[in-house]
Amino acid sequence: MIYEKIGAPLCSRLNNEYALLAAAKNDGSYNFMTVSWGGFGILWGKEVCFVFVRPERHTYSFCESTDIFTLSFFGDERHADLLKCGRVSGKSIDKAKEYGFEVSCENSTLKFGDAKLTLTLKKLYAQDISEECFFDRSLLSNYKNSGYHRMYVCELTCADKK
Ligand SMILES: Cc1cc2nc3c(=O)[nH]c(=O)nc-3n(C[C@H](O)[C@H](O)[C@H](O)COP(=O)(O)O)c2cc1C
């Protein structure tokens, strides 16, 4: 990957290690899921992170109901659990309980006890990916059986590194 060559560690980590995208509602309920698509950059003069969430994900409704997300990176020992969190839905199981994640929530910010890096993200902008905007039509194969992602552009407001 080009990012690996030029030394863009967070993009490489997202692609190789994955991360948990988590959001909480006002009533204290929360959900999280594994993500590996996204990016980091500068937009509107701010340090931003882009994440992409399909509408059928349980996490989607949580992302819609709050302005604060977290993106958490873990060590190798959690890689298998992150894969599992990318295959099962919070609609049917309590992933935190099932995989032993210690979760805390303060000011709508959901954190995992054993995360090595927690990025707090503030939602700035959201837009749905749309079929007519693709220049490379071959990429539409990503949308044969599932919905168009909603792209969230978020400001990086805090980085908590252990
Ligand atoms: C490695 C990996 C990466 C994933 N990346 C994304 C992503 O970037 N966006 C997305 O919408 N779903 C992604 N998924 C799928 C969700 O994590 C998966 O559908 C999950 O079960 C949704 O959980 P939920 O229904 O509790 O929200 C990924 C899955 C895996 C295994």
The ligand as a Gaussian input file, in Angstrom:
#p B3LYP/6-31G(d) Opt

LIG

0 1
 C      -12.489000      -6.176000       8.855000
 C      -13.864000      -5.588000       8.759000
 C      -14.023000      -4.276000       8.408000
 C      -15.288000      -3.682000       8.302000
 N      -15.403000      -2.370000       7.952000
 C      -16.632000      -1.815000       7.832000
 C      -16.774000      -0.427000       7.467000
 O      -15.794000       0.315000       7.285000
 N      -18.048000       0.061000       7.326000
 C      -19.167000      -0.716000       7.522000
 O      -20.306000      -0.235000       7.381000
 N      -19.064000      -2.036000       7.891000
 C      -17.818000      -2.579000       8.063000
 N      -17.699000      -3.890000       8.437000
 C      -18.902000      -4.674000       8.744000
 C      -19.456000      -4.438000      10.166000
 O      -18.417000      -4.406000      11.128000
 C      -20.418000      -5.609000      10.490000
 O      -21.474000      -5.641000       9.573000
 C      -20.924000      -5.572000      11.918000
 O      -21.456000      -6.825000      12.228000
 C      -21.973000      -4.497000      12.142000
 O      -22.368000      -4.559000      13.475000
 P      -23.691000      -3.836000      14.026000
 O      -24.864000      -4.379000      13.229000
 O      -23.731000      -4.188000      15.477000
 O      -23.501000      -2.367000      13.781000
 C      -16.439000      -4.472000       8.547000
 C      -16.282000      -5.827000       8.901000
 C      -15.017000      -6.373000       9.018000
 C      -14.872000      -7.833000       9.398000

